[in-house]
């Protein structure tokens, strides 16, 4: 069952990444760490020096013991009319998931959590989505 969950997470993450992040700027990985532990890593780097900005998005999500948890790090740098930097690190101890055994529901919960963070932070919205 765990290999089926991992394969499902790979498929669902691929769909999510393609629809949510700029094309060619993001990679992800799904790791089977233990019998009951899956780790999803999402990394996005977007650099546009001609427009004088750069950004980095990194999130790590863990499915273990019937719950979803994770952390998210965002860094943005604008230097057109000065030097402005934005950095955010946020940890999520327990994220509600409709069905923790469903890869579709797990990725939907990740998307919902990441959407909430990006909607509250104009820097991340501008650079990554």
N, C-alpha and C positions, 0 to 999 in steps of 0.2 A: 504493500500500500504506500510506503514512503517513496519508492521510486516512481510510482504513478503520480503522487503529489508533486514531486520534483519536476517531472516531465510537464505536468499541467502548469506549474509555476513558470517554467521556461516559456511555454506558449503564451500564457496570459501576460507575462512581463514584456514579451516581444510586441504584442498588440498595444499594450499601454505605452511603451517607450516610443513606438512609431507615431502614435496619435498625440502624445503629450509634449514631446520635446522636439526641438529643431532637428531636422534631418541631418544625420551624419555627425552630430555633436555629442551623442550619448551612447554609453555602453552599459551593459548590465551582466551580472553573473548570478547563478543560483547554485549554492553549495549544500551538499548533504554533509552536515558536520557530525551528526550522531544519529542513532536510530530514530529519535523523535525531534531532531533539530534541523531546520532548513534556514539558511541565511541567504538573503537577497541583497545584492549590492548594486546601486545605481550611481553612475558617475557621468557628469556632463561638464564639459569645458567648452566655453565659447569665447573666442578672442576676436575682436574686430578693431585692430589698431587704427585703421583709417578713420574710424568713428570715435576713437579714443576711449574704449572701454573693454573690459574683460570680466569674465565671471566663472565661478566654479560651483557646482552643485554635487554634493555627495550624500547619499543616504544608505543606511544599512538597516535591514529589517530582519528580525529573527522570529521564526515560528517554533515555539517549543512549549511543551507542557500544556497544550491546549490554549495558548495565548499568543498574541502578536505584539511585539515591542520593537523599538528601533530608535535611531537617531538620525538627525538631518543637519548638515553643515552647508551654509551658503556664504560665498564670498564674492563681492562685486567691487570693481575698481573703475572709477570714472576720472579722467584727467584732462578734459577739454578746457575748462575754465577754472583750473585749480586742481586740487588733488582730493577726491572724496572716496572713501572706502567704506564698505558696509560688510559686516560679518555677523552671522547668526549661527548659533549652535543650539539645538533643541533636542531633548530626549523625551521619548514617549514610552512610558512604562507598560501601559496596557491599552491597546487599541481595540475597540469593539469590532468583532467580525461576525457576520450573520451565521456562517457555518465554517469553523476553523479547519474542517477537513476538505473544504472546497477551494481549489486554487483560484477560481474565478472570484469568490468572495474575499479571499485574502488580498488579491491584487486590487480589488475594488476598494477595500479598506485603506490600502496604501495610497491609492489615487486620491481618495477623499481627504486623507490626512495631508498629503503633499499639496493638494489644491487649496486647502485652508491656509496653509503657510504661505503659499505663493500669492494668494489674493490679498493677504495682509501686508505684503512686502513688495512695493512697486519695483524695487531694484531687481528682485528675482524674476518678476513677471516680464520685465523688459528684456532681460538677458537670455532667459532660458526657454520661454514659451512662445 
